[in-house]
């Protein structure tokens, strides 16, 4: 089998989605992919390291029986048409990969599987024996997409069905659309740094700009799996979304090895001439998601690439903020800010989607969704569809279902306020583990918990709460054990709140 998109069945089968032999399992929940034998070995070693000294049995539910060969185009002339590279396995959506059985506490098993999931590509969740089988993607998978800027999934969701495909169809920020159209039609398209909050429409505008640059061919995309080798001979499997005219990558997926991806991939793309002689532009575009999560080494490599290969390559960097982008990159790119839509603009988009779907236009519900979404249009559309999926008749007072993880963080905030004891910290730790094992980022947990606590405390404590939240957010980004810093934040807030209550009693 050559390197490329793995062929994995993703239909309605529930086979392999439940725990059979053990008590706990690790299940993939984002989308199908290929996992190498080396990646599985690293995950197994991680589980064994975490469970050292405990009595347990680990079951591996997948078998690496797929041979992956180097593409002939990657071999030097005279060296053959491609050689064997490594063994791999195909993992479908919702498939169980590992099972664990033994006298092990649930939180210990959760932590072991969480660490193993961090070593594997994709998103993973912790499941217990007896949980029902699942089919394809679940509702909360799409709600999780509301806080990410990953690639869209072409399914029957209104967030994808009604996504504008051209600059003319965009419903807000018309001045920005005119500016992007002028850049695309000019002969000298610059490097771009597009920044703004999640759900503002950065990716939609960039795809529309690429269509203005190259035509409808940019929508014919495929997912390729590439293998990169580090200086320590470690192999990294990395997914690339590509068309004939552009590539879309997320180097931060490989963590501290993002410099290897940036150096090798961009150098290869930049040294290749455009093969389509009828193309409107002679350069290729590389879209880099989560550019503000790149390490300093990767950003330095990116700067050198921008200088050396600018005739054949244009970069479009997507970020939530420019604060973590080094100054040399900011000075070499045209900064484009995409502001979050206003609440009125979100209401207009919801009304337009309702008309296309044949739903009644309920202005009061639209206003409530716009308020609760935090001006995140993607999240607003997903919430709107969830309301209609769970209710036959929708009115102004129809409840809006929050994501499970957000409701759990609200429960944590109330428990922290109610009791300030070591026993309560242990209970909160279990819930934090649950959030982490379901792939909720630690910074998102900390930020949401802070916002849930602010309305519950007096004004005199709010400054201290925000101060320590920022302090532990920095610790999370610089450290490796995020649970330590989340638990430390909870303990710190309990101490501050307890001292405040004691001072009021005196």
C-alpha positions in Angstrom: 0.0 0.0 0.0 1.4 3.4 -1.0 1.4 6.4 1.3 -1.8 8.4 1.0 -5.3 8.6 2.3 -6.2 5.4 4.3 -9.3 3.6 3.0 -11.3 2.8 6.2 -15.0 1.9 6.3 -17.0 4.6 8.1 -20.5 3.4 7.7 -23.2 2.6 10.3 -21.4 -0.4 11.8 -21.1 -0.6 15.6 -18.6 -3.4 15.5 -15.6 -2.7 17.7 -17.0 0.3 19.4 -17.6 -1.2 22.9 -15.4 -2.7 25.6 -15.4 -6.5 25.4 -12.5 -8.0 27.3 -11.6 -5.4 29.9 -13.1 -2.9 32.3 -12.0 0.3 30.5 -11.2 1.2 26.9 -9.6 3.9 24.7 -11.7 4.9 21.7 -11.1 7.2 18.8 -13.9 9.7 18.2 -12.8 12.3 15.6 -12.3 10.5 12.2 -10.7 7.5 10.6 -7.0 7.4 10.2 -3.9 5.1 9.8 -1.7 4.6 12.9 1.8 3.2 12.6 3.1 0.3 14.7 5.7 2.6 16.2 3.0 5.0 17.4 1.1 2.1 19.0 4.3 0.8 20.7 4.9 4.3 22.2 1.3 4.4 23.5 1.7 0.9 25.0 5.0 1.9 26.7 3.3 5.0 28.1 0.5 2.9 29.6 2.9 0.5 31.1 5.0 3.3 32.6 1.9 4.9 34.2 0.7 1.5 35.6 4.1 0.3 36.8 3.7 -1.8 39.9 0.0 -2.5 39.4 -1.7 -5.8 38.5 -3.5 -5.5 35.2 -3.9 -6.9 31.7 -3.7 -4.8 28.6 -5.6 -5.8 25.4 -4.7 -4.4 22.0 -7.7 -4.6 19.7 -5.9 -3.7 16.5 -3.3 -5.5 14.5 -0.6 -3.7 12.4 -1.0 -5.7 9.1 -0.9 -2.9 6.6 2.4 -2.3 4.9 3.2 1.3 4.0 5.7 1.9 1.2 7.5 5.0 0.1 6.1 6.6 -3.0 8.1 6.2 -6.1 8.2 9.9 -6.6 10.1 10.3 -3.3 12.9 7.9 -4.3 16.0 9.0 -6.0 16.5 8.1 -9.6 17.8 4.6 -10.0 16.7 3.5 -6.6 13.6 1.7 -7.6 9.9 2.5 -7.5 9.5 2.7 -3.7 10.6 0.6 -0.7 8.9 -0.7 2.4 8.7 2.0 5.1 6.7 0.7 8.1 3.7 -1.4 9.3 0.5 0.3 10.2 -3.2 -0.4 11.0 -6.4 1.3 9.9 -8.6 2.6 12.8 -12.2 3.5 12.0 -14.3 6.1 13.8 -15.3 5.1 17.3 -13.1 2.0 17.3 -11.7 0.7 20.5 -7.9 0.4 20.3 -6.9 -0.6 23.9 -8.7 -2.3 26.8 -7.6 -2.6 30.4 -8.6 -5.1 33.0 -7.5 -5.4 36.6 -7.8 -4.0 40.2 -7.1 -0.5 39.0 -8.9 2.7 40.2 -10.9 4.3 37.4 -9.0 7.6 37.7 -5.7 5.8 37.3 -7.0 4.1 34.2 -8.3 7.4 32.9 -4.9 9.0 33.4 -3.0 6.1 31.7 -5.3 6.3 28.6 -5.1 10.1 28.5 -1.3 9.9 28.4 -1.5 7.2 25.7 -4.0 9.3 23.7 -1.5 12.2 23.7 1.0 9.9 22.0 -1.4 8.9 19.2 -2.7 11.0 16.3 -6.4 12.1 16.5 -8.8 12.6 19.4 -9.5 9.9 21.9 -12.1 9.2 24.7 -12.2 7.0 27.8 -15.1 4.4 27.8 -16.2 1.9 30.4 -17.6 -1.6 30.0 -21.3 -1.6 29.5 -21.5 1.7 27.6 -23.7 1.4 24.5 -22.2 1.1 21.0 -22.0 4.3 18.9 -22.5 4.9 15.2 -20.5 7.4 13.2 -20.1 10.9 14.7 -22.0 12.1 17.8 -23.6 15.4 18.6 -20.9 16.5 21.1 -18.2 15.8 18.4 -19.6 18.7 16.4 -19.9 20.9 19.5 -16.2 20.3 20.2 -15.5 21.6 16.7 -17.0 24.9 17.7 -13.9 25.8 19.7 -11.4 24.6 17.1 -10.3 25.9 13.7 -9.8 22.5 12.1 -10.9 21.4 8.7 -14.6 21.2 8.0 -16.4 17.8 7.6 -18.7 17.6 4.7 -21.8 16.2 6.3 -25.5 17.2 6.6 -24.9 20.0 9.2 -26.1 23.5 8.5 -22.7 24.8 9.5 -21.3 23.1 6.4 -24.3 23.1 4.1 -24.8 26.8 4.3 -21.1 27.8 4.4 -20.4 30.6 1.9 -18.2 29.3 -0.9 -17.2 32.7 -2.5 -16.4 36.2 -1.3 -19.6 37.5 -2.8 -21.8 35.2 -0.6 -20.2 36.3 2.7 -22.8 38.0 4.9 -20.7 40.4 7.0 -17.4 42.2 7.0 -18.0 43.3 3.4 -15.1 45.8 3.4 -12.7 42.9 4.4 -14.1 40.8 1.5 -13.5 43.6 -1.0 -9.9 43.9 0.3 -9.3 40.2 0.0 -10.7 40.2 -3.6 -8.4 43.0 -4.5 -5.4 41.1 -3.2 -6.4 38.0 -5.1 -6.9 39.9 -8.3 -3.6 41.8 -8.0 -0.5 40.3 -9.6 1.4 40.3 -6.3 -0.3 38.2 -3.6 1.5 38.6 -0.2 2.0 36.3 2.7 -1.0 36.7 5.1 -1.4 36.5 8.8 -5.2 36.2 9.4 -6.1 36.5 13.1 -9.3 36.7 15.1 -11.4 34.8 17.6 -12.7 31.3 17.0 -15.9 31.2 14.9 -15.3 34.6 13.3 -15.0 33.2 9.8 -11.2 33.2 9.2 -11.1 29.8 7.4 -14.3 30.5 5.4 -12.8 33.8 4.1 -9.4 32.2 3.3 -11.1 29.3 1.3 -13.2 31.9 -0.6 -10.0 33.9 -1.3 -8.2 30.8 -2.6 -11.2 30.2 -4.9 -10.9 33.7 -6.2 -7.1 33.1 -6.8 -7.3 29.7 -8.5 -11.0 29.0 -9.3 -13.2 26.0 -8.2 -10.2 23.6 -8.3 -9.3 24.4 -4.7 -12.4 22.7 -3.5 -11.2 19.3 -4.8 -9.2 18.3 -1.8 -7.8 15.0 -0.5 -6.1 14.0 2.8 -2.6 12.6 2.5 -0.6 10.9 5.3 3.1 11.8 5.3 5.9 10.4 7.4 8.6 12.7 8.6 11.8 11.6 10.4 13.4 13.6 13.2 17.1 13.9 14.0 16.6 11.1 16.6 15.3 8.8 13.9 11.7 9.0 15.3 9.1 8.8 12.6 6.1 11.2 12.7 2.9 10.5 10.7 1.2 13.8 9.7 -2.0 14.4 7.8 -2.1 17.0 5.0 -5.2 18.4 3.3 -4.2 19.2 -0.2 -5.5 20.3 -3.6 -3.6 20.9 -6.8 -3.1 24.5 -5.9 -2.7 24.6 -2.1 -1.9 22.7 1.1 -3.5 22.9 4.5 -1.5 21.8 7.6 -1.6 22.0 11.4 2.1 21.6 12.5 1.1 22.0 16.2 -0.4 18.5 16.0 3.0 17.0 16.4 4.0 19.1 19.4 7.6 20.0 19.8 8.5 18.4 16.5 6.6 21.0 14.4 9.9 22.4 13.2 10.6 19.2 11.3 7.3 19.4 9.5 7.7 23.1 8.7 11.3 22.7 7.4 10.8 19.5 5.3 7.3 20.0 3.9 7.6 23.7 3.0 11.0 23.2 1.5 9.7 20.4 -0.6 6.7 22.4 -1.8 8.7 25.5 -2.4 11.2 23.7 -4.6 8.4 22.3 -6.8 7.1 24.3 -9.8 3.4 24.6 -10.5 2.6 21.7 -12.8 -0.7 23.1 -14.1 0.2 25.3 -16.9 -3.3 26.8 -17.0 -3.2 27.9 -13.4 -3.9 31.5 -12.8 -0.9 31.8 -10.4 2.6 30.4 -10.6 2.9 29.9 -6.8 1.4 27.4 -4.4 -0.3 28.5 -1.2 0.2 26.7 2.2 -2.4 27.4 4.9 -1.0 26.9 8.4 -3.7 26.4 11.1 -3.0 27.4 14.7 0.1 29.4 13.8 0.1 30.9 17.3 0.7 27.5 18.8 4.0 26.9 16.8 7.2 26.7 18.8 9.8 29.4 18.5 12.1 27.0 16.5 9.3 26.3 14.0 8.5 30.0 13.6 12.2 30.7 13.0 12.3 28.0 10.3 9.1 29.5 8.9 10.8 32.9 8.7 13.8 31.6 6.7 11.5 29.7 4.3 9.4 32.9 3.7 12.6 34.7 2.7 14.2 32.1 0.5 11.3 30.6 -1.4 8.9 33.5 -1.8 8.7 33.2 -5.7 7.1 29.7 -5.6 5.3 29.8 -2.2 2.8 32.0 -0.4 1.9 31.4 3.3 -1.4 32.1 5.0 -1.2 31.8 8.7 -4.3 31.4 10.8 -4.2 32.4 14.5 -6.4 33.5 17.3 -4.0 36.2 18.4 -0.7 37.7 17.2 0.8 37.8 20.7 2.6 34.5 20.3 3.8 35.2 16.7 7.5 36.4 16.6 8.1 39.9 15.3 10.1 38.8 12.1 7.0 36.8 10.9 4.6 39.7 11.7 6.8 42.1 9.7 6.9 39.8 6.7 3.2 39.2 6.4 0.1 41.4 5.8 -2.0 41.3 8.9 -5.7 40.7 8.4 -8.0 40.9 11.4 -11.3 39.1 11.2 -13.5 40.4 14.0 -16.2 38.3 15.6 -19.6 39.0 14.2 -22.0 41.1 16.1 -25.1 39.6 17.8 -27.3 41.2 15.1 -25.2 39.6 12.3 -25.4 36.2 14.0 -29.2 36.6 14.2 -29.3 37.4 10.5 -27.3 34.3 9.7 -29.5 32.1 11.9 -32.6 33.5 10.2 -31.2 32.8 6.7 -30.4 29.3 7.7 -33.9 28.8 9.1 -35.4 29.9 5.8 -33.2 27.5 3.8 -34.1 24.6 6.2 -37.8 25.5 6.3 -37.8 26.2 10.0 -39.8 29.0 11.6 -37.9 32.2 12.3 -38.0 32.7 16.1 -36.3 36.0 16.8 -36.2 35.5 20.6 -34.5 32.2 20.3 -32.0 33.7 17.8 -31.1 36.4 20.2 -30.6 34.0 23.1 -28.3 31.8 21.0 -26.3 34.8 19.9 -25.9 35.8 23.5 -24.9 32.3 24.7 -22.6 31.6 21.8 -20.1 34.3 22.8 -20.3 35.7 19.3 -18.9 32.4 17.9 -20.9 31.9 14.7 -19.9 28.2 14.3 -21.0 27.4 17.9 -24.2 29.4 17.3 -25.1 27.4 14.2 -24.4 24.1 16.0 -26.5 25.1 19.0 -29.3 26.2 16.7 -29.3 22.8 14.9 -29.2 21.0 18.3 -32.3 22.9 19.5 -34.2 21.8 16.4 -32.9 18.3 16.6 -34.1 17.9 20.2 -37.5 19.7 20.0 -40.3 19.3 17.5 -41.7 22.7 18.2 -39.4 25.7 18.9 -40.4 28.9 20.7 -38.7 31.9 22.3 -38.5 29.9 25.6 -37.1 26.6 24.2 -34.1 25.6 26.3 -30.7 25.6 24.6 -28.7 22.5 25.5 -25.2 23.3 26.7 -22.2 21.0 25.8 -21.7 18.4 28.4 -18.1 19.6 29.2 -19.4 23.1 29.8 -22.1 21.9 32.2 -19.6 19.8 34.1 -17.3 22.8 34.5 -20.3 24.8 35.9 -20.8 22.0 38.4 -17.2 22.1 39.4 -17.5 25.9 40.0 -20.5 25.3 42.3 -18.7 22.5 44.2 -15.7 24.7 44.7 -17.8 27.5 46.2 -19.8 25.1 48.5 -16.9 23.4 50.3 -13.2 24.1 50.8 -11.6 20.8 52.0 -9.1 18.3 50.7 -11.9 15.8 50.1 -13.6 18.3 47.8 -10.4 18.8 45.9 -10.2 15.0 45.3 -13.8 15.1 43.9 -12.9 18.0 41.7 -9.8 16.3 40.5 -11.8 13.3 39.3 -14.0 15.7 37.2 -10.9 17.5 35.8 -9.5 14.1 34.8 -12.8 13.3 33.0 -12.6 16.6 31.0 -9.0 15.9 30.0 -9.7 12.4 28.9 -12.4 13.7 26.7 -9.8 15.9 25.0 -11.0 19.3 26.4 -7.9 21.5 26.3 -6.6 22.5 29.8 -6.5 26.2 28.9 -10.2 26.0 27.8 -11.0 24.3 31.1 -9.2 27.0 33.1 -10.7 29.9 31.2 -14.3 28.5 31.4 -13.9 27.7 35.1 -12.8 31.3 35.7 -15.8 32.7 33.8 -18.1 30.4 35.8 -16.6 31.5 39.1 -16.7 35.3 38.4 -20.5 35.7 38.8 -20.4 33.7 42.0 -17.9 35.8 44.0 -17.8 39.4 45.3 -16.1 42.2 43.4 -13.2 42.3 45.9 -12.1 38.8 44.8 -12.5 39.1 41.1 -9.1 40.7 40.5 -7.3 38.0 42.4 -9.2 35.3 40.6 -8.2 36.6 37.2 -4.6 37.2 38.4 -4.1 33.5 39.5 -6.0 32.2 36.5 -3.5 34.0 34.2 -0.6 32.7 36.4 -1.7 29.0 36.1 -2.5 29.4 32.4 1.2 30.3 31.9 2.2 27.3 34.1 0.0 25.0 31.9 1.7 26.2 28.7 5.2 25.8 30.0 4.7 22.6 32.0 3.8 19.0 30.9 1.5 17.8 33.7 -1.6 20.0 33.2 -3.6 18.3 35.9 -1.1 19.6 38.5 -1.7 23.2 37.6 -5.5 22.9 37.3 -5.6 21.3 40.7 -3.3 24.0 42.1 -5.6 26.7 40.7 -8.6 25.1 42.5 -6.7 24.9 45.8 -5.5 28.5 45.4 -9.0 29.8 44.9 -10.3 27.8 47.8 -7.7 29.3 50.1 -8.3 32.9 48.8 -12.1 32.5 49.2 -11.7 30.9 52.7 -9.5 33.7 53.9 -12.0 36.3 52.5 -14.8 34.6 54.4 -12.8 34.6 57.6 -11.9 38.3 57.3 -15.6 39.1 57.0 -16.4 37.2 60.2 -13.8 39.1 62.2 
